[in-house]
């Protein structure tokens, strides 16, 4: 077996392009969430591709737009919770919830703990 066959785990150009697209698109969605307008058509517009093409590309990656938004929403919430000065109510609004109780319920479903418990966990581990 030649050495080149041993390196089959190296990413090819298509995989790198896919990772670049997903990374750039996650950045777009994160900024849309922070602005309060993360709908699909606006995200497609910011990515400069038609909505249907965006849906197809995301489907090729095995994810829907709504699942991706939810994932990014809670990634962002976890980032914001790292700042103990940031109020839970403020974080809830920044990630798209109209009230803290709905945010707390959704955060618990997504992470297995409340935002307050998550924040305490961060403080103990950090």
C-alpha atoms as an extended CHARMM CRD file, in Angstrom:
* protein
*
       126  EXT
         1         1  UNK       CA              0.0000000000        0.0000000000        0.0000000000  PROA      1               0.0000000000
         2         2  UNK       CA              1.3940000000        3.3830000000       -0.9440000000  PROA      2               0.0000000000
         3         3  UNK       CA              1.5880000000        6.3250000000        1.4310000000  PROA      3               0.0000000000
         4         4  UNK       CA             -0.9600000000        8.3080000000       -0.5570000000  PROA      4               0.0000000000
         5         5  UNK       CA             -3.6040000000        5.6670000000        0.1280000000  PROA      5               0.0000000000
         6         6  UNK       CA             -2.9850000000        5.9670000000        3.8600000000  PROA      6               0.0000000000
         7         7  UNK       CA             -4.1090000000        9.6030000000        3.8570000000  PROA      7               0.0000000000
         8         8  UNK       CA             -7.6750000000        9.0910000000        2.7180000000  PROA      8               0.0000000000
         9         9  UNK       CA             -8.9330000000       11.0750000000        5.7290000000  PROA      9               0.0000000000
        10        10  UNK       CA             -7.6330000000       14.3720000000        4.3630000000  PROA      10              0.0000000000
        11        11  UNK       CA            -10.4410000000       16.6640000000        3.2700000000  PROA      11              0.0000000000
        12        12  UNK       CA            -10.9010000000       17.1010000000       -0.4410000000  PROA      12              0.0000000000
        13        13  UNK       CA            -11.6840000000       20.4100000000       -2.1390000000  PROA      13              0.0000000000
        14        14  UNK       CA            -15.4460000000       19.7540000000       -2.1360000000  PROA      14              0.0000000000
        15        15  UNK       CA            -15.4650000000       19.0010000000        1.5970000000  PROA      15              0.0000000000
        16        16  UNK       CA            -13.4780000000       22.1600000000        2.3230000000  PROA      16              0.0000000000
        17        17  UNK       CA            -15.8790000000       24.1830000000        0.1920000000  PROA      17              0.0000000000
        18        18  UNK       CA            -18.8150000000       22.6570000000        2.0760000000  PROA      18              0.0000000000
        19        19  UNK       CA            -17.2290000000       23.4580000000        5.4450000000  PROA      19              0.0000000000
        20        20  UNK       CA            -16.5270000000       27.0060000000        4.2830000000  PROA      20              0.0000000000
        21        21  UNK       CA            -20.1390000000       27.4590000000        3.1590000000  PROA      21              0.0000000000
        22        22  UNK       CA            -21.5520000000       26.1060000000        6.4200000000  PROA      22              0.0000000000
        23        23  UNK       CA            -19.1980000000       28.2590000000        8.4900000000  PROA      23              0.0000000000
        24        24  UNK       CA            -20.0200000000       31.3960000000        6.5390000000  PROA      24              0.0000000000
        25        25  UNK       CA            -23.7190000000       30.6440000000        6.6010000000  PROA      25              0.0000000000
        26        26  UNK       CA            -23.6830000000       30.0320000000       10.3710000000  PROA      26              0.0000000000
        27        27  UNK       CA            -22.0960000000       33.4850000000       10.7360000000  PROA      27              0.0000000000
        28        28  UNK       CA            -24.8840000000       35.0150000000        8.6240000000  PROA      28              0.0000000000
        29        29  UNK       CA            -27.5960000000       33.3100000000       10.6770000000  PROA      29              0.0000000000
        30        30  UNK       CA            -25.9640000000       34.3060000000       13.9740000000  PROA      30              0.0000000000
        31        31  UNK       CA            -25.9600000000       37.9570000000       12.9030000000  PROA      31              0.0000000000
        32        32  UNK       CA            -29.5550000000       37.7060000000       11.7250000000  PROA      32              0.0000000000
        33        33  UNK       CA            -30.5640000000       36.2470000000       15.0860000000  PROA      33              0.0000000000
        34        34  UNK       CA            -28.8660000000       39.1120000000       16.8900000000  PROA      34              0.0000000000
        35        35  UNK       CA            -30.7240000000       41.5890000000       14.6990000000  PROA      35              0.0000000000
        36        36  UNK       CA            -34.0220000000       39.8280000000       15.4200000000  PROA      36              0.0000000000
        37        37  UNK       CA            -34.7410000000       38.7930000000       11.8310000000  PROA      37              0.0000000000
        38        38  UNK       CA            -33.5820000000       35.2540000000       11.0930000000  PROA      38              0.0000000000
        39        39  UNK       CA            -36.1480000000       34.2200000000        8.5080000000  PROA      39              0.0000000000
        40        40  UNK       CA            -35.1840000000       31.9360000000        5.6410000000  PROA      40              0.0000000000
        41        41  UNK       CA            -35.6790000000       34.4150000000        2.8040000000  PROA      41              0.0000000000
        42        42  UNK       CA            -33.4960000000       37.0410000000        4.4700000000  PROA      42              0.0000000000
        43        43  UNK       CA            -30.7950000000       34.4450000000        5.1800000000  PROA      43              0.0000000000
        44        44  UNK       CA            -30.8470000000       33.3280000000        1.5330000000  PROA      44              0.0000000000
        45        45  UNK       CA            -30.6400000000       36.9570000000        0.4320000000  PROA      45              0.0000000000
        46        46  UNK       CA            -27.6140000000       37.5620000000        2.6840000000  PROA      46              0.0000000000
        47        47  UNK       CA            -25.9730000000       34.3800000000        1.3470000000  PROA      47              0.0000000000
        48        48  UNK       CA            -26.7510000000       35.6320000000       -2.1690000000  PROA      48              0.0000000000
        49        49  UNK       CA            -28.4860000000       32.4350000000       -3.2490000000  PROA      49              0.0000000000
        50        50  UNK       CA            -32.1230000000       31.6110000000       -4.0110000000  PROA      50              0.0000000000
        51        51  UNK       CA            -34.1950000000       30.2090000000       -1.1320000000  PROA      51              0.0000000000
        52        52  UNK       CA            -34.7330000000       26.8710000000       -2.8580000000  PROA      52              0.0000000000
        53        53  UNK       CA            -30.9950000000       26.4930000000       -3.5560000000  PROA      53              0.0000000000
        54        54  UNK       CA            -30.2510000000       27.2300000000        0.0870000000  PROA      54              0.0000000000
        55        55  UNK       CA            -32.7900000000       24.6370000000        1.2300000000  PROA      55              0.0000000000
        56        56  UNK       CA            -31.3170000000       22.0850000000       -1.1590000000  PROA      56              0.0000000000
        57        57  UNK       CA            -27.7400000000       22.7540000000        0.0000000000  PROA      57              0.0000000000
        58        58  UNK       CA            -28.7360000000       22.4810000000        3.6440000000  PROA      58              0.0000000000
        59        59  UNK       CA            -30.5920000000       19.2730000000        2.8570000000  PROA      59              0.0000000000
        60        60  UNK       CA            -27.4310000000       17.9280000000        1.2140000000  PROA      60              0.0000000000
        61        61  UNK       CA            -25.6980000000       18.5760000000        4.5640000000  PROA      61              0.0000000000
        62        62  UNK       CA            -28.4990000000       16.7190000000        6.3580000000  PROA      62              0.0000000000
        63        63  UNK       CA            -30.0240000000       19.7250000000        8.1050000000  PROA      63              0.0000000000
        64        64  UNK       CA            -33.0280000000       21.9980000000        7.7140000000  PROA      64              0.0000000000
        65        65  UNK       CA            -32.9340000000       25.7430000000        8.1530000000  PROA      65              0.0000000000
        66        66  UNK       CA            -35.0790000000       25.6120000000       11.2860000000  PROA      66              0.0000000000
        67        67  UNK       CA            -32.8190000000       23.0030000000       12.9090000000  PROA      67              0.0000000000
        68        68  UNK       CA            -29.7570000000       25.0660000000       12.0370000000  PROA      68              0.0000000000
        69        69  UNK       CA            -31.3100000000       28.2410000000       13.4720000000  PROA      69              0.0000000000
        70        70  UNK       CA            -32.1820000000       26.4140000000       16.6950000000  PROA      70              0.0000000000
        71        71  UNK       CA            -28.6470000000       25.0700000000       16.9890000000  PROA      71              0.0000000000
        72        72  UNK       CA            -27.1300000000       28.5110000000       16.4100000000  PROA      72              0.0000000000
        73        73  UNK       CA            -29.6580000000       30.1270000000       18.7650000000  PROA      73              0.0000000000
        74        74  UNK       CA            -28.5550000000       27.9160000000       21.6560000000  PROA      74              0.0000000000
        75        75  UNK       CA            -24.8620000000       28.2110000000       20.7790000000  PROA      75              0.0000000000
        76        76  UNK       CA            -25.3340000000       31.9650000000       20.9820000000  PROA      76              0.0000000000
        77        77  UNK       CA            -27.3010000000       31.6800000000       24.2350000000  PROA      77              0.0000000000
        78        78  UNK       CA            -24.4870000000       29.6380000000       25.7960000000  PROA      78              0.0000000000
        79        79  UNK       CA            -21.9610000000       32.2800000000       24.6860000000  PROA      79              0.0000000000
        80        80  UNK       CA            -24.0570000000       35.0680000000       26.1830000000  PROA      80              0.0000000000
        81        81  UNK       CA            -24.6160000000       33.1650000000       29.4260000000  PROA      81              0.0000000000
        82        82  UNK       CA            -20.8570000000       33.1290000000       29.9810000000  PROA      82              0.0000000000
        83        83  UNK       CA            -21.1330000000       36.8250000000       30.8970000000  PROA      83              0.0000000000
        84        84  UNK       CA            -22.5560000000       36.9090000000       34.4380000000  PROA      84              0.0000000000
        85        85  UNK       CA            -23.4790000000       40.5890000000       34.0320000000  PROA      85              0.0000000000
        86        86  UNK       CA            -25.8840000000       39.7530000000       31.1900000000  PROA      86              0.0000000000
        87        87  UNK       CA            -29.4400000000       39.2470000000       32.4890000000  PROA      87              0.0000000000
        88        88  UNK       CA            -31.3370000000       36.1010000000       31.4770000000  PROA      88              0.0000000000
        89        89  UNK       CA            -34.2310000000       38.2720000000       30.2560000000  PROA      89              0.0000000000
        90        90  UNK       CA            -31.8650000000       40.2280000000       28.0090000000  PROA      90              0.0000000000
        91        91  UNK       CA            -30.3120000000       37.0410000000       26.6280000000  PROA      91              0.0000000000
        92        92  UNK       CA            -33.7790000000       35.6250000000       25.9520000000  PROA      92              0.0000000000
        93        93  UNK       CA            -34.6290000000       38.6600000000       23.8440000000  PROA      93              0.0000000000
        94        94  UNK       CA            -31.3140000000       38.6500000000       22.0120000000  PROA      94              0.0000000000
        95        95  UNK       CA            -31.7910000000       35.0470000000       20.8710000000  PROA      95              0.0000000000
        96        96  UNK       CA            -35.3790000000       35.5710000000       19.7540000000  PROA      96              0.0000000000
        97        97  UNK       CA            -37.6460000000       34.8600000000       22.7200000000  PROA      97              0.0000000000
        98        98  UNK       CA            -40.3090000000       37.3020000000       23.8680000000  PROA      98              0.0000000000
        99        99  UNK       CA            -40.0510000000       36.2690000000       27.5080000000  PROA      99              0.0000000000
       100       100  UNK       CA            -37.5720000000       34.5930000000       29.8030000000  PROA      100             0.0000000000
       101       101  UNK       CA            -39.8630000000       31.7290000000       30.8140000000  PROA      101             0.0000000000
       102       102  UNK       CA            -40.2120000000       30.4790000000       27.2190000000  PROA      102             0.0000000000
       103       103  UNK       CA            -36.4640000000       30.8290000000       26.7790000000  PROA      103             0.0000000000
       104       104  UNK       CA            -35.7880000000       28.9380000000       30.0180000000  PROA      104             0.0000000000
       105       105  UNK       CA            -38.1120000000       26.1010000000       28.9980000000  PROA      105             0.0000000000
       106       106  UNK       CA            -36.5540000000       25.8280000000       25.5250000000  PROA      106             0.0000000000
       107       107  UNK       CA            -33.0120000000       26.0870000000       26.9060000000  PROA      107             0.0000000000
       108       108  UNK       CA            -33.7270000000       23.2710000000       29.3870000000  PROA      108             0.0000000000
       109       109  UNK       CA            -35.1420000000       21.0830000000       26.6020000000  PROA      109             0.0000000000
       110       110  UNK       CA            -32.0780000000       21.7600000000       24.4590000000  PROA      110             0.0000000000
       111       111  UNK       CA            -29.3290000000       21.4690000000       27.0690000000  PROA      111             0.0000000000
       112       112  UNK       CA            -30.8360000000       19.5560000000       29.9760000000  PROA      112             0.0000000000
       113       113  UNK       CA            -30.4620000000       22.4660000000       32.4190000000  PROA      113             0.0000000000
       114       114  UNK       CA            -31.8780000000       25.9110000000       33.0020000000  PROA      114             0.0000000000
       115       115  UNK       CA            -29.9150000000       29.0000000000       31.9240000000  PROA      115             0.0000000000
       116       116  UNK       CA            -29.1870000000       29.7920000000       35.5770000000  PROA      116             0.0000000000
       117       117  UNK       CA            -27.8350000000       26.2860000000       36.2220000000  PROA      117             0.0000000000
       118       118  UNK       CA            -25.7820000000       26.4640000000       33.0350000000  PROA      118             0.0000000000
       119       119  UNK       CA            -24.3020000000       29.7730000000       34.1580000000  PROA      119             0.0000000000
       120       120  UNK       CA            -23.4120000000       28.2740000000       37.5750000000  PROA      120             0.0000000000
       121       121  UNK       CA            -21.8470000000       25.3010000000       35.8080000000  PROA      121             0.0000000000
       122       122  UNK       CA            -19.6940000000       27.6760000000       33.7420000000  PROA      122             0.0000000000
       123       123  UNK       CA            -18.5990000000       29.5810000000       36.8270000000  PROA      123             0.0000000000
       124       124  UNK       CA            -17.6140000000       26.3780000000       38.6500000000  PROA      124             0.0000000000
       125       125  UNK       CA            -15.7250000000       24.9190000000       35.6900000000  PROA      125             0.0000000000
       126       126  UNK       CA            -14.0560000000       28.1740000000       34.6700000000  PROA      126             0.0000000000
